[in-house]
Amino acid sequence: MKIAKRVLLIVVLFVLLVAGASSIVITRENEYSLVRQFGKIDHVVGTAGISFKIPFIQSVDTLPKQILLYDLPSSDVITSDKKTMICDSYILWYIADPLKFAQTLNSSITNAEGRLDAIVYNSTKNVISSTTQDDVISGRDGELSAAIMANIGGSLDQYGIELLSFETKKLDLPGDNKAAVYERMISERDNIAATYTAEGSSEAQIIRNTTDKEVTVLLSEAEKDAEILIAEGEAEYMRILSEAYRDESKQEFYSFVRSLDALKASLTGKNKTVILSPDSPIAQIFYTR
């Protein structure tokens, strides 16, 4: 009897130990714990630590809580000008609502990636189909990513998924027509550059013509002002001479000075000999009156 009681006690303790162990739920920092009861989710534990469940009746599943990366398969997309391009991209996402995620996607990351693939691809196709190939090749990655994120909007909310970022690894041309497209783009850029150069030359010529005209007008006005000043100066000179010659006391002095100037002007070169007749006005300055 004592042995039977001991065995029974051991069994009871073992059962209690197992029940106690199975009632503990350990939730880590990077995961959600989904507590199920008879297959249905009873509650979700989103805080790291230890919690409890009903042993043998409730079970626990886990879902990742960290940011997840999904590398989308490369796919063909068509631009607004009907050109085919290859898009290779990836997304960053996380489970924002684990209960909704479990109910709609059966707690499957694979199912989630399948929905993400379809939704992101459709949004990428819609955005690029409204963008020309030249704009895509020009490298508007930031604008393209923002447009795709805006196009996706809240369509992933129904799955309890939050999309953090869409990034393009490569958005390129198919190999068979890449060279032709680049040559066409180079030709178009050359034409644009030639147009800008021609417009610049035309504007420069207009500026030069306007400047030349303004310079000509300014020079003409300056020459006119100079002629006026010269005429006024000569008039003033003649007025002074006239006043001087009207004064008999000064007439002889001016005649004397002008005769000296004439004599000085005639003494040029190496020959300094001057022959004058006695009645010459210049000779008169050497006679004493």
Buried (B, 14 or more C-beta within 10 A) or exposed (E): EEEEEEEEEEEEEEEEEEEEEBBEBEBEEEBBBBBBEEEEBBBBBBEEEEBEBEBEEBBBBBBEBEEBEBEBEEBEBEBEEEBEBBBBBBBBBBBBBBBBBBBBBEBEBEBBBEBBBEBBBEBBBBBBEEBEBBBBBEEBEEEBBEBBBEBBEEBBEEBBBBBEEBEBEEBBBEEEEEEEBEEEBEEEEEEEEEEEEEEEEEEEEEEEEEEEEEEEEEEEEEEEEEEEEEEEEEEEEEEEEEEEEEEEEEEEEEBEEEBEEEBEEEEEEEEEEEEEEEEBEBBBBEEEE
